[in-house]
Structure formats: structure tokens, C-alpha cells
């Protein structure tokens, strides 16, 4: 674990890799980006599963986890830049980015703005459904998801939300106004959209629409809720590994 400062903003990186993986291994680095209010803990099980075969980094964005608040609203564009710049500062330039919920918006923007560093992206439970772009509807869908998440994930969600509330409230507006359905069309890298079949937040038609809007897109559903990557970490890890193996070997453009 280490914290890096990018123009005064703290980003925390949690690294995990297979035993024996050497620093100059040519395989890409898998980077996890959490959703609004959350932290690296929302990827704890899936990171462990993927770290059996890949070098991985899970990110805490400014104001989330135990990091101090940024003191201002950060746009999705800024967050995308922060992720790439923080990881690149540690010498990594060939990235597979995985974003969940609002983190999906962040990795779309990271890929759009940094095609030289990002090889491909995976969007898990991406938001915000265009027809449900309001705080009231998002709160209703989040409450519904609480009934299908397991106790551990709900505990992570509640405790992460409480300790990130200052930054959480600032990021609601950028999240709600960011039009993933438009910007994904500008992403030239391969895109995999993953949805939990019981997810009331990222709905089936929406997730399928995003995959279709990407120039190189694929869509897969797994049984589970909004945080399907934690409900099925082994299946999710295999899905990501298979997706990464099928991509061109030339790396970022």
C-alpha cells in the first residue's frame, strides 16, 4: 500500500501480484477503480482472485477510503486523469482498467484521454442509466440493491459511505450528469461490460446499449447484484483474464 500525490490530491494504491512475478513482466497491470462512496474494499475478493495470475492495483480516489477529502468537487475527467497518472507514476504504462458503478465512468474517461497507457477497460454495473438520471431514482435503485447484496457487501457499503460522506456529496452531481452513453463511443480500446443479472441499478438494456455503443464492445451477465465482482470473484476473474487474453498483443496505442 502506498499513497501518491498528484497535484496535491492523494491517491492510494493497493498492489497485489502472484508470487514470483517480476517487475519487468510484460503482462498488463490490472487496475480496479471503485464507485461513489466506496473504496478498494469493494474489490477485495475479486482483486485476490485476479492477483493469482496478474499484477493488480486497487485504487482509493481522493476523499474515499480513509483519504482526506479533496476540498472541492472533482469531475469525472479529473478522476480519470488521476487514476492513470497515479499508476503511471509507479512505472506502469500498460493498463487494463476495471471500474465499478461510478468507477466505470472514471475508466471510460481514463481510456478516452489516455489511449497510450490504457489497453482495455471493463465496466461493472456501469451508471447512470440515461432514463434514471436523478438522485431520487438512484437512491431508490440503491436501496433495492441492498436487498440482494450479502451482509458483508452491505457492511462495506455502509461503512465506506459514512467515512467518505464529505466527498461523496460533492461527486453526486458529476456522476449524475456524466453521459457514459456518449463518451464510450470515443473509446478506441476494447470494452467489456459486465452486469449482475439481479442488479437494479445498471439495468440489462442499458448495459447492453453501452456495449453496443463502444467501437469494440462485448456484454456479459453473471448471476448476482450490483457488486457482482464480489459475489462471484472467481468467475469474474476468469472472465477478465479471458477478455484480456483475446485482445491484440501490441498493447496501448
Beta strands, then each sheet from edge to edge (+ up, - down):
strand 1: 2-6
strand 2: 9-16
strand 3: 29-33
strand 4: 56-60
strand 5: 95-100
strand 6: 118-124
strand 7: 190-196
strand 8: 217-222
sheet 1: 1+ 2- 4+ 3+ 5+ 6+ 7+ 8+
end
